[in-house]
Amino acid sequence: LGMLAVPAAMLTVPWVMAAQALSGIAKDLNKMSAKSGIKLLVPDEQQGTLYKWVAILTGSKNTLKGVGFFLGGLLLMAAGFKGAVIIMAVALGLVWLSSLFLLGQDLGKSKAKPKFSEILSKSRAINVLSAARMFLFGARDVWFVVALPVYLHTVFGWDFWKVGGFMASWIIGYGFIQTIAPRITGNMEGKQPAVLWAAALALIPAAIAIGLAAGWSPQFVIVGGLLLFGVLFAVNSSLHSYLIVSYARGDGVSLDVGFYYMSNAAGRLLGTILSGWVYQAWGLEACLWISSGLVAMAALLSVLLPQRRPLTA
């Protein structure tokens, strides 16, 4: 953020891209460290507690991301771009200082320095889950990143403020559902809920595409379908987030979680590229059918996950 608090003349495209890249790396390292920390703080036999805290962490992160869209707009209006960046940098600095005093110094440290060849996971469960995660997030972004905002603007006639506000509100609601996912899925873990919830999610984009092709009200089909998709996707995402923390090794947990999030990023990249290309070539309905197919792939891969014991509090 400090890189962006420079005079306007220095804010060239390469400079801003470098700042965004470093910010993205820092954000993912922070996310990975937080989930790895939960793995080390919760006893292995208390899987229900682990699921609950992973869901709370995941959901609150996404809810705050949605709130950040509105807060960022407010700061931009009140303090200008440079002032907003400085305020955010100071706030993050205070969080960093607090972590130095409140967190244990050895939290998350591996007993041995891993070799580069050990970055790739040797666990079958983690490899399968990472592949399922890649397809899951590719399925979301293939219609969510480019196709949907453009469709809302061009077909519905929404202005940029309305599109942005709707998407931010969706993210806030999505994060809230993630926090209560353990209440929704019940006390079973492993492949059974992962398969069932992914299979249910695969039906939603297909149903939206069928509704649009049948000539139903686009506003009703898109908005209603998006809300239902958000609920089911949030549950699937929380399940995956819990499972990776559960499957990860106690020593070297950050390596396993990091490999999983690398697959997550690959899925988002795939979805983003497909979203723009497919929408331009064939439209939103094609994006939705591809989304359904990608979720179906995630469901099929989830069948290969190990069956775990019932959750215990």
N, C-alpha and C positions, 0 to 999 in steps of 0.2 A: 504493500500500500504506500509505503514511503516513496517508492519509485515514481508514483503518480502525483506526488505533491510537489513536483518541480514546476518551473515556469512553463507556460503553455507552449512556448517555442520548442521546448525539448520533448514534447509529447508526440514524437513521430510514431508511425505505425510499427516499426521494429521494436521501439522502446516499450510501447504499450503491450505488444504481443509478448515480449519477454517478461514484463510484469505480470501479465495474466497467466503465463506458463508457470512462473515461480509460485504464484498464488495458488494455482491449481494443485501443484505438487505438495505445497504446505498443507492445503486443505485435506488432501487424501492421506498424507502422513498422520495428520491429527486424527482423522476418522479411524484409520487403522490402529493407531495407538490406543484410542479410547476403547475400542472393542476388544483389543488384546488385553487391556487392563482389566476389563470385566471378567475375562476368562481366568485371570490369575487371582482375582479377589473373591470369586464365588467358588465354594467347594464343588468338586466334580460330581459328587452324589446328589447335589441340589440342582438338578436340571430345570425344574420348574422355575426356581428363582433366577437361574441364568437366562432362561427364555424371557422372563418378565423384564429383566433389566436391559437385555439387548433390545427388546421391543421398545422400551421407553427411550433408550438412547437414540435408536434409529428414527423413531417417530418424532421426537422432539427436535432432532436435527433438521428434518425436512419441514416441520412446522415453522421453525425459526427461519428456514430458507425462504419460505413463502412470505413470512412477516417482513423479511429483509427487503423484498421488492417494494413494499409500501414504505418501510422506514428509509430505504435509500432514496426514494422519491421525495420524502419529506425533508431529509437532510440536504438534498440537492437544491430544493426550493429555499430552505432556510439559510444555508451556509455556503451555497455554491459548490462547484466540483472540488476545488482544492480544500475548502473547509470541511466538506463531508469526508474526504479521504483522510485528512488529519484526525478528525474525531474518531473515525473507525480504527485508525492505527493506534491512537492512544488507548482506546477501549481494549483492543487486542493485547497491547503491551501490559495493561493491568491484569488481564487474564493470565498472561505468561508469568508475570511476577508472582501471582497467587499460586500458580502450579508449582513454582520452585519451593514454596514453603509448605504447601498442603499435601503434595504427593511424595511418596517414598522415592528415595534416590535410586534404588535398585529395581523399581517396578518395570517389568518388561525386558530387563537385560538378560540376554542369553548367556549360558555358562561358557559357551565356546563360540568363537567367531566363525560364522558359516563361510564355506567356499562359494565361489560364484556358481558352480555346478549344482549347489544345493538350493538355489533360489527356486527352481522348478520343483513342484511338489511331487513326492514319491508315494503319496497316499491316494489309493484308488477312489476313496470316498470324496476327497477334496477335489480331485481331477474331474470326477463326474459332476459334482455340485458346481464347480467353476464353469463347466461347459453349459450346464443348465442355466446358470446365472447369465452367461453371455447371450443365450437365446432369449431369455426373459426380458432383459433390458433392451436388446435389439428390437424385440416385439413392441415395446412401448415407444421407443424413439422413432421407429419407422413411420409412425403416423403422428406422433406427438410433437416432434421438434420443428419440422418445416411444414409438413402437409396441413396439419390442423390449424395453426395460426393463420396461414395464408388462406385456407378455406373459410375461416371465420370472418376474415377481412373482406375477401372478394365475393363470397356467396351470401353471407349474412349481412354484409355491409357494416360490420362493427368497425369503429375507429380503433387506433392503436391503444388508447387508454382502456377501452372496454375489453379488448383482447387480452392485454397484459393483466388487467385486474382479475379477469375470469381465470386465467391460467395460474396466477398467484394464489387466488382463493382455492383453486383445485389442489395446489400443492399443500396448503395449510390443512385442508380436510384430509388429504392423503396421509399426511404425517400424523394426524390425530388417530386415524384408523390403525396405523402401524403401532401406536402405543397400546391399543387395546386388543391387538391381534391374539394374544394368549387367551383372552376371554372368548374370542370368536372360534378359534380352532379347537379349544378344549385341551384335554390332558394327554393327547397322543403325539408322539414325535416320530422322526425318521421319514421313511419314504411314503407312508400311507397318506398323511395330510399333504405332503409336497406334491404327490401325484394328483390327488383329488382336486386340490385348489387350483393347480395349473390347468387341469382338464376343464374345470369350470370357467376359468379365465379365457381359455381358447375359444369358447363359444361366443364371447361378447363382441369382439371385432367382426366375426363372421355375421352375427345377428345385425350389427349396425350396417354392414355392407348390404345385406339382404333387404333391410328396411329402406335404404336409400335407393336400391335398384327397383323396389316395388313402388316407389313414388310416394312414400309416406312423408309427413312433414319433416324436412331436414332439421329444423330447430329441435323438435321433440326427439328425433332419433339420435342426433349428435350429442345434445346436451344430456339427455337421459342416459344414453349409452356410455358417455364419458364418465358420468358420476358412478355408474355401476362398475365400469372398468377400473376406476380409481379405487373403489372398495376392495375388489378382488385382487388387484395388483398390489395394494398395500399389504394385504394378508400374505400373499406369496413372497413379497420382498422381506417381510419380517421373519417368515419361516426360514428363508435362505440365510438371512443374517444370523439367526440363532444357530442354524445347523453348522455354518462355517466355524463359529466360535466353539461349538460343542465338539466338532471333529478335529479341531486344531490341536497340535501337541502343546503340552504345558511349557516345555522349553523350546523356544523357537516359534511361539504362537504368531508373532508378527510376520514371519516368513510365509506361513500358511495363509493368514488373512490377507497379506499383501498380494500373494499369487491369485487369490480369489478376486480381489479388487482389480487386478490387472485384466482378468477376464471380463469383469464388469465394464471396464473402460473400453475393451475391445468390442463388446456388444453395443455400447452406446455409439462408438465410432461407426460400426456397421449400420446401425439404425439411422444415424444422421445422414450418412451418404445415400442410403437407399431412399430415405424420406424425400429428399430433394429430387433425386433422379426419377423415382417411380411416380411421384406426384406430377412432375412436369410431363412425363410420357403417357401415363394412363389414368391419373386422377386419384382422388382419395379412396375410392372403393378398392382399387388395386393395393394401396398401402394397407388397408384393413385386412384384406385376404392374406397378404404376406405376414402381417402381425399375427393373425390367427395361426398360420402355419408355424411361425417361430415359437409361439407359446406351446403348440402341440409338441414340437421338438423338445422343449424344456420338460414337458410332462413325461415324454417317453424316456428321457435321460434320467428323470427322477425315479423311475422304476428300478434303476440299477443302484440306487442308494442303499446303504445297509439299514436294516430294520432295527431300531433302537428300542430300549425299554420304555414303559410309560413314564411320564414326567413325575418327579417327586418334588415337593416344596422344600 
